[in-house]
Amino acid sequence: MFAVIKTGGKQYRVAANDLLKIEKLEAKVGDIVEIGNVLAHGEGENVTFGAPFVDGALVTAEVVEQGKNRTVIAFKKRRRQNSRRKIGHRQLLTTVRIAEILLGGAKPSKKAAAKPEAKAEAKAEVAAEAKAETAPKEPKAKKEAKTEAAAGEEAKAAPLFKAPKGEPDDLTVIKGIGPVAAKDLAEQGIVTFAQLAKLSDKDVAKIDEHMPFSADQIKDWREQAKELAKK
């Protein structure tokens, strides 16, 4: 049996045990989620369509993973206006495994089991809140100073790579790297053609995860840098 469901503004054709990546759902790994927007269901040539949804139909799924999609870069430029705009976006995704397709108002047979870790975390949070209420309050000025110090430490976070000694190369020579992108790379320790040329696939994945550049983009820069490093 299969069903056509709607979630996150998209439609999916699913069957039991299918793995599916959908837009983020507020659930933990191992939870059972219910998707009530069933547009159609059927088996073979016998298909029932809803108007728009099928009454009493329900699809349940187990949350397997919470993650993100690859980075999508949106770059806009207007001619002769000196206007550029670059935006990176990583869509939050939830990977689920379809458990059951239920019809006629049937109830799901699987329920999310209460996790001991979750209970322990909840108890710890309650204890922490109680302790915070009974503890003497810090002066406002001292609290603000601590907040500023913590922000300063975050700003001084170590870069992803160690910059080599010597004069840096002009990375804007590489097609696709503008002044802003070159500055972002320099802040993470990438300042020469040789560095870009020697990036491993693992390094590319690290940059893709921590910076607003896609893996394909970085690999293209790497190939251009290999040619420039030979000169």
SULZIFEN-V733079 format. One record per helix or strand. SS is the DSSP state (helix for helix, strand for strand). FROM is the first residue (numbers start at 1). LEN is the number of residues. Records with the same first field share a line. If there is no record, write none. Layout:
SS = FROM-LEN + FROM-LEN
//
This chain:
strand = 2-6 + 10-6 + 19-5 + 32-4 + 38-6 + 46-4 + 58-11 + 72-7 + 83-7 + 92-11
helix = 116-19 + 140-16 + 171-3 + 179-9 + 193-5 + 201-10 + 215-16
//
